[in-house]
Amino acid sequence: MKKLVFDYEMKLSFSSPVTKHRFQLRCVPNTCPRQQVMDVDVHIEPSVDVETAVDSFDSIVLTGYIPQPHTQFSYSVRGIVFVDNANTHTEMCKPLYRFESVLTQPGPQIEAMTEVCRRRISALPGDPSPIDMAAEVMHEVYRAFTYAPGSTTIHTTAEQALAQSRGVCQDYAHVMLSVCRRLGLAARYIAGLLGGEGATHAWVEVYHNSRWIGLDPTHDRMVDDNYITIAHGRDYRDCMLDIGTFMGNDVRQDQWVNASVHEPTE
């Protein structure tokens, strides 16, 4: 088990004032079978009252409305998380995690990788577990990709990312999800934090023995106590940390993000 302190900040700067700004945030880690969250502090500017709810994926959702003109919108989330992968509690598996989602729909590239993974799995000794199978997929995804920030967008599908063999953690996760589901595995997308990334991170969890087990295809390794879960879902679309709408005249926006995770020194 590890005690981790996390700090996540996001700032939007608008080229001209915006009004009627409605936003929805999924930026607060929730206590779940592999972690306990404590002492969370959320700060939003401009200051506004928010409604707090929990969605169907057990993510904490903050919703707010800023009617007055503003040229910046920012929030920060800080807190403490105790992570204990070795003693992850059991959890139900929703059937939807066995089916493809909008961003993981397979095409020729995904099908070709699936066949490669089938051959890798068939060469394993004995009766491989779902985690053994998923690890082979993870290794293949890692081998197939070059990490290239800016080469994809939040709308890029698994098939599109694999076709160019370039992407970021979101794309690695989407490809792995698609192949795992083609192999009959229940797999879900995780948005979270990992020390040293400087931003949010994404990985995959696969269901085995009534527990969700994490695998990180971007780093080709099993998830350990250094990873903090923020949200999970079918793909990135279920886990967007911040979305919103606003009114403005020919507005351009710039985003700045910073994230840190560390063990406390005391």
C-alpha positions as a Markdown table, in Angstrom:
| # | Residue | x | y | z |
|---|---|---|---|---|
| 1 | Met | 0.0 | 0.0 | 0.0 |
| 2 | Lys | 1.1 | 3.6 | -0.7 |
| 3 | Lys | 0.0 | 6.9 | 0.6 |
| 4 | Leu | 0.1 | 9.4 | -2.3 |
| 5 | Val | -0.5 | 13.1 | -2.5 |
| 6 | Phe | -2.0 | 14.4 | -5.7 |
| 7 | Asp | -2.4 | 17.9 | -7.2 |
| 8 | Tyr | -4.2 | 18.4 | -10.5 |
| 9 | Glu | -4.7 | 21.9 | -12.1 |
| 10 | Met | -6.4 | 23.0 | -15.4 |
| 11 | Lys | -6.7 | 26.5 | -16.8 |
| 12 | Leu | -8.6 | 27.7 | -19.8 |
| 13 | Ser | -7.8 | 31.1 | -21.3 |
| 14 | Phe | -10.3 | 32.7 | -23.7 |
| 15 | Ser | -9.3 | 35.2 | -26.4 |
| 16 | Ser | -12.4 | 37.3 | -25.5 |
| 17 | Pro | -15.0 | 37.3 | -22.8 |
| 18 | Val | -17.4 | 34.4 | -22.6 |
| 19 | Thr | -20.7 | 34.1 | -20.8 |
| 20 | Lys | -23.4 | 31.5 | -20.0 |
| 21 | His | -20.6 | 29.0 | -19.3 |
| 22 | Arg | -21.9 | 25.6 | -18.3 |
| 23 | Phe | -19.3 | 23.0 | -17.3 |
| 24 | Gln | -19.1 | 19.4 | -16.1 |
| 25 | Leu | -16.1 | 18.1 | -14.3 |
| 26 | Arg | -15.0 | 14.5 | -13.6 |
| 27 | Cys | -11.7 | 15.5 | -11.9 |
| 28 | Val | -12.1 | 14.2 | -8.4 |
| 29 | Pro | -10.8 | 10.7 | -7.6 |
| 30 | Asn | -13.4 | 8.5 | -5.8 |
| 31 | Thr | -12.9 | 5.8 | -3.3 |
| 32 | Cys | -13.0 | 2.4 | -5.1 |
| 33 | Pro | -11.9 | -1.2 | -4.5 |
| 34 | Arg | -8.2 | -0.4 | -5.1 |
| 35 | Gln | -8.0 | 3.0 | -3.3 |
| 36 | Gln | -9.3 | 5.2 | -0.5 |
| 37 | Val | -9.5 | 9.0 | -1.1 |
| 38 | Met | -9.2 | 11.5 | 1.7 |
| 39 | Asp | -8.9 | 15.3 | 2.4 |
| 40 | Val | -9.9 | 16.4 | -1.1 |
| 41 | Asp | -10.0 | 20.1 | -1.8 |
| 42 | Val | -11.5 | 21.5 | -5.0 |
| 43 | His | -11.1 | 25.2 | -6.0 |
| 44 | Ile | -12.8 | 26.7 | -9.1 |
| 45 | Glu | -12.3 | 30.2 | -10.6 |
| 46 | Pro | -14.5 | 32.1 | -11.2 |
| 47 | Ser | -16.0 | 31.1 | -7.9 |
| 48 | Val | -19.3 | 29.3 | -8.4 |
| 49 | Asp | -21.6 | 27.0 | -6.6 |
| 50 | Val | -21.5 | 23.4 | -8.0 |
| 51 | Glu | -23.8 | 20.5 | -7.8 |
| 52 | Thr | -22.2 | 17.1 | -7.0 |
| 53 | Ala | -23.4 | 13.8 | -8.2 |
| 54 | Val | -22.2 | 10.3 | -9.0 |
| 55 | Asp | -22.7 | 8.9 | -12.5 |
| 56 | Ser | -23.5 | 5.4 | -13.6 |
| 57 | Phe | -19.8 | 4.6 | -13.8 |
| 58 | Asp | -19.3 | 5.7 | -10.1 |
| 59 | Ser | -17.4 | 8.9 | -11.1 |
| 60 | Ile | -17.9 | 12.0 | -9.1 |
| 61 | Val | -19.4 | 14.7 | -11.3 |
| 62 | Leu | -19.3 | 18.4 | -10.5 |
| 63 | Thr | -21.7 | 20.6 | -12.5 |
| 64 | Gly | -21.8 | 24.4 | -12.6 |
| 65 | Tyr | -22.9 | 27.6 | -14.4 |
| 66 | Ile | -21.1 | 30.9 | -14.8 |
| 67 | Pro | -23.4 | 33.5 | -16.4 |
| 68 | Gln | -21.1 | 36.6 | -16.0 |
| 69 | Pro | -18.3 | 37.5 | -18.6 |
| 70 | His | -14.9 | 36.0 | -17.9 |
| 71 | Thr | -11.7 | 35.4 | -19.9 |
| 72 | Gln | -10.3 | 32.5 | -17.7 |
| 73 | Phe | -11.7 | 29.4 | -16.2 |
| 74 | Ser | -9.6 | 27.2 | -13.9 |
| 75 | Tyr | -9.9 | 24.5 | -11.3 |
| 76 | Ser | -7.6 | 22.6 | -9.0 |
| 77 | Val | -8.0 | 19.3 | -7.1 |
| 78 | Arg | -5.8 | 18.3 | -4.3 |
| 79 | Gly | -5.9 | 15.4 | -1.9 |
| 80 | Ile | -4.5 | 12.2 | -0.4 |
| 81 | Val | -5.1 | 8.7 | -1.7 |
| 82 | Phe | -4.2 | 5.3 | -0.1 |
| 83 | Val | -3.6 | 2.8 | -3.0 |
| 84 | Asp | -3.5 | -0.9 | -2.3 |
| 85 | Asn | -3.5 | -3.1 | -5.5 |
| 86 | Ala | -2.5 | -6.2 | -3.6 |
| 87 | Asn | -5.8 | -6.1 | -1.6 |
| 88 | Thr | -8.2 | -4.9 | -4.3 |
| 89 | His | -11.8 | -5.7 | -3.2 |
| 90 | Thr | -14.1 | -7.7 | -5.4 |
| 91 | Glu | -16.5 | -5.9 | -7.7 |
| 92 | Met | -19.3 | -6.6 | -10.2 |
| 93 | Cys | -18.6 | -6.5 | -13.9 |
| 94 | Lys | -21.1 | -4.8 | -16.1 |
| 95 | Pro | -21.7 | -6.7 | -19.4 |
| 96 | Leu | -21.2 | -3.6 | -21.5 |
| 97 | Tyr | -17.4 | -3.8 | -20.9 |
| 98 | Arg | -17.4 | -6.9 | -23.3 |
| 99 | Phe | -18.7 | -4.9 | -26.2 |
| 100 | Glu | -17.0 | -2.3 | -28.5 |
| 101 | Ser | -17.7 | 1.4 | -27.9 |
| 102 | Val | -17.6 | 4.4 | -30.1 |
| 103 | Leu | -13.9 | 4.9 | -30.0 |
| 104 | Thr | -12.9 | 1.2 | -30.0 |
| 105 | Gln | -14.9 | 0.0 | -33.0 |
| 106 | Pro | -12.6 | -2.5 | -34.9 |
| 107 | Gly | -11.5 | -2.2 | -38.5 |
| 108 | Pro | -8.8 | -4.0 | -40.6 |
| 109 | Gln | -5.9 | -2.8 | -38.4 |
| 110 | Ile | -7.5 | -3.9 | -35.2 |
| 111 | Glu | -8.5 | -7.3 | -36.7 |
| 112 | Ala | -5.0 | -7.9 | -37.9 |
| 113 | Met | -3.6 | -7.1 | -34.4 |
| 114 | Thr | -6.2 | -9.4 | -32.9 |
| 115 | Glu | -5.0 | -12.3 | -35.0 |
| 116 | Val | -1.4 | -11.6 | -34.0 |
| 117 | Cys | -2.4 | -11.6 | -30.3 |
| 118 | Arg | -4.4 | -14.9 | -30.8 |
| 119 | Arg | -1.2 | -16.5 | -32.0 |
| 120 | Arg | 0.8 | -15.1 | -29.1 |
| 121 | Ile | -1.8 | -16.4 | -26.7 |
| 122 | Ser | -2.0 | -19.8 | -28.3 |
| 123 | Ala | 1.8 | -20.1 | -27.7 |
| 124 | Leu | 1.4 | -19.6 | -23.9 |
| 125 | Pro | 1.8 | -22.7 | -21.8 |
| 126 | Gly | -1.1 | -24.2 | -19.9 |
| 127 | Asp | -4.5 | -22.5 | -19.6 |
| 128 | Pro | -3.8 | -18.7 | -19.7 |
| 129 | Ser | -5.9 | -16.5 | -17.5 |
| 130 | Pro | -7.6 | -13.3 | -18.8 |
| 131 | Ile | -4.7 | -11.3 | -17.3 |
| 132 | Asp | -2.1 | -13.5 | -19.1 |
| 133 | Met | -4.1 | -12.9 | -22.3 |
| 134 | Ala | -4.3 | -9.2 | -21.7 |
| 135 | Ala | -0.6 | -9.0 | -21.0 |
| 136 | Glu | 0.1 | -10.4 | -24.5 |
| 137 | Val | -2.2 | -7.7 | -26.0 |
| 138 | Met | -0.4 | -5.1 | -23.9 |
| 139 | His | 3.0 | -6.2 | -25.2 |
| 140 | Glu | 1.8 | -6.1 | -28.8 |
| 141 | Val | 0.2 | -2.7 | -28.5 |
| 142 | Tyr | 3.4 | -1.3 | -26.9 |
| 143 | Arg | 5.5 | -2.8 | -29.7 |
| 144 | Ala | 3.2 | -1.4 | -32.5 |
| 145 | Phe | 3.1 | 2.2 | -31.3 |
| 146 | Thr | 5.4 | 5.2 | -31.2 |
| 147 | Tyr | 4.5 | 7.7 | -28.5 |
| 148 | Ala | 3.8 | 11.0 | -30.3 |
| 149 | Pro | 2.0 | 13.9 | -28.6 |
| 150 | Gly | -0.1 | 15.9 | -31.0 |
| 151 | Ser | -0.4 | 13.1 | -33.5 |
| 152 | Thr | -4.1 | 12.4 | -32.5 |
| 153 | Thr | -7.0 | 14.1 | -30.9 |
| 154 | Ile | -9.6 | 13.2 | -28.4 |
| 155 | His | -11.8 | 12.1 | -31.2 |
| 156 | Thr | -9.3 | 9.6 | -32.8 |
| 157 | Thr | -10.5 | 6.1 | -32.8 |
| 158 | Ala | -8.5 | 3.0 | -32.0 |
| 159 | Glu | -8.5 | 2.0 | -35.7 |
| 160 | Gln | -7.3 | 5.4 | -36.8 |
| 161 | Ala | -4.5 | 5.5 | -34.2 |
| 162 | Leu | -3.3 | 2.0 | -35.0 |
| 163 | Ala | -3.3 | 2.7 | -38.7 |
| 164 | Gln | -0.7 | 5.4 | -38.2 |
| 165 | Ser | 1.1 | 3.6 | -35.3 |
| 166 | Arg | 1.4 | 6.8 | -33.4 |
| 167 | Gly | -0.5 | 8.3 | -30.5 |
| 168 | Val | -0.6 | 9.0 | -26.8 |
| 169 | Cys | -1.8 | 7.0 | -23.7 |
| 170 | Gln | -5.5 | 7.4 | -24.7 |
| 171 | Asp | -4.8 | 5.8 | -28.1 |
| 172 | Tyr | -2.7 | 2.9 | -26.6 |
| 173 | Ala | -5.6 | 2.2 | -24.2 |
| 174 | His | -8.3 | 2.3 | -26.9 |
| 175 | Val | -6.4 | -0.1 | -29.1 |
| 176 | Met | -5.8 | -2.5 | -26.2 |
| 177 | Leu | -9.5 | -2.3 | -25.2 |
| 178 | Ser | -10.6 | -3.0 | -28.7 |
| 179 | Val | -8.4 | -6.1 | -29.1 |
| 180 | Cys | -9.2 | -7.4 | -25.6 |
| 181 | Arg | -12.9 | -7.2 | -26.3 |
| 182 | Arg | -12.4 | -9.0 | -29.7 |
| 183 | Leu | -10.8 | -11.8 | -27.7 |
| 184 | Gly | -13.8 | -12.0 | -25.4 |
| 185 | Leu | -12.3 | -10.2 | -22.4 |
| 186 | Ala | -14.2 | -7.7 | -20.3 |
| 187 | Ala | -12.0 | -4.5 | -20.4 |
| 188 | Arg | -12.6 | -0.9 | -19.3 |
| 189 | Tyr | -10.8 | 2.5 | -19.8 |
| 190 | Ile | -9.2 | 4.2 | -16.9 |
| 191 | Ala | -8.4 | 7.9 | -16.6 |
| 192 | Gly | -6.1 | 8.8 | -13.7 |
| 193 | Leu | -2.8 | 10.1 | -12.5 |
| 194 | Leu | 0.7 | 8.7 | -12.5 |
| 195 | Gly | 3.7 | 10.4 | -11.0 |
| 196 | Gly | 6.1 | 11.9 | -13.6 |
| 197 | Glu | 3.5 | 12.3 | -16.4 |
| 198 | Gly | 2.7 | 16.0 | -15.8 |
| 199 | Ala | -0.8 | 15.4 | -17.0 |
| 200 | Thr | -3.5 | 12.8 | -16.7 |
| 201 | His | -2.8 | 9.3 | -17.8 |
| 202 | Ala | -4.9 | 6.5 | -19.3 |
| 203 | Trp | -4.6 | 2.7 | -19.0 |
| 204 | Val | -6.8 | -0.4 | -19.1 |
| 205 | Glu | -8.4 | -2.8 | -16.6 |
| 206 | Val | -9.3 | -6.4 | -17.3 |
| 207 | Tyr | -11.8 | -8.4 | -15.2 |
| 208 | His | -10.5 | -11.6 | -13.6 |
| 209 | Asn | -11.6 | -13.5 | -10.4 |
| 210 | Ser | -14.2 | -10.8 | -9.6 |
| 211 | Arg | -11.6 | -8.1 | -9.6 |
| 212 | Trp | -10.4 | -5.4 | -12.0 |
| 213 | Ile | -6.7 | -5.7 | -12.7 |
| 214 | Gly | -4.8 | -2.8 | -14.3 |
| 215 | Leu | -2.4 | -2.9 | -17.3 |
| 216 | Asp | -0.6 | 0.1 | -18.8 |
| 217 | Pro | 0.1 | -0.4 | -22.5 |
| 218 | Thr | 1.9 | 3.0 | -22.8 |
| 219 | His | 4.6 | 1.8 | -20.4 |
| 220 | Asp | 4.1 | -2.0 | -21.0 |
| 221 | Arg | 3.7 | -2.9 | -17.4 |
| 222 | Met | 1.2 | -3.9 | -14.8 |
| 223 | Val | -0.5 | -1.1 | -12.8 |
| 224 | Asp | 0.9 | -0.8 | -9.3 |
| 225 | Asp | 0.3 | 1.4 | -6.2 |
| 226 | Asn | 1.7 | 4.5 | -8.0 |
| 227 | Tyr | -1.4 | 4.9 | -10.1 |
| 228 | Ile | -4.4 | 6.9 | -8.9 |
| 229 | Thr | -7.8 | 6.2 | -10.6 |
| 230 | Ile | -10.0 | 9.2 | -11.3 |
| 231 | Ala | -12.7 | 7.7 | -13.6 |
| 232 | His | -13.5 | 4.6 | -15.6 |
| 233 | Gly | -15.8 | 3.7 | -18.5 |
| 234 | Arg | -16.1 | 2.2 | -21.9 |
| 235 | Asp | -13.6 | 4.6 | -23.5 |
| 236 | Tyr | -12.4 | 8.2 | -23.1 |
| 237 | Arg | -15.9 | 9.6 | -23.8 |
| 238 | Asp | -17.1 | 8.3 | -20.4 |
| 239 | Cys | -14.1 | 9.7 | -18.6 |
| 240 | Met | -13.7 | 13.3 | -19.8 |
| 241 | Leu | -12.3 | 15.3 | -16.9 |
| 242 | Asp | -13.9 | 18.6 | -18.1 |
| 243 | Ile | -16.5 | 19.4 | -20.7 |
| 244 | Gly | -18.5 | 22.6 | -21.2 |
| 245 | Thr | -20.3 | 25.1 | -23.4 |
| 246 | Phe | -20.2 | 28.9 | -23.5 |
| 247 | Met | -21.3 | 31.9 | -25.5 |
| 248 | Gly | -18.8 | 34.2 | -27.1 |
| 249 | Asn | -17.8 | 36.0 | -30.3 |
| 250 | Asp | -15.1 | 34.2 | -32.3 |
| 251 | Val | -13.5 | 32.8 | -29.2 |
| 252 | Arg | -10.3 | 30.9 | -29.2 |
| 253 | Gln | -9.2 | 29.0 | -26.1 |
| 254 | Asp | -5.9 | 27.8 | -24.8 |
| 255 | Gln | -5.6 | 25.0 | -22.2 |
| 256 | Trp | -2.9 | 24.5 | -19.6 |
| 257 | Val | -2.7 | 21.4 | -17.4 |
| 258 | Asn | -0.3 | 20.3 | -14.7 |
| 259 | Ala | -0.5 | 17.2 | -12.5 |
| 260 | Ser | 1.7 | 15.8 | -9.8 |
| 261 | Val | 1.7 | 12.7 | -7.7 |
| 262 | His | 4.2 | 12.0 | -4.9 |
| 263 | Glu | 4.6 | 10.2 | -1.6 |
| 264 | Pro | 4.6 | 12.6 | 1.4 |
| 265 | Thr | 7.9 | 13.3 | 3.0 |
| 266 | Glu | 6.7 | 13.4 | 6.6 |
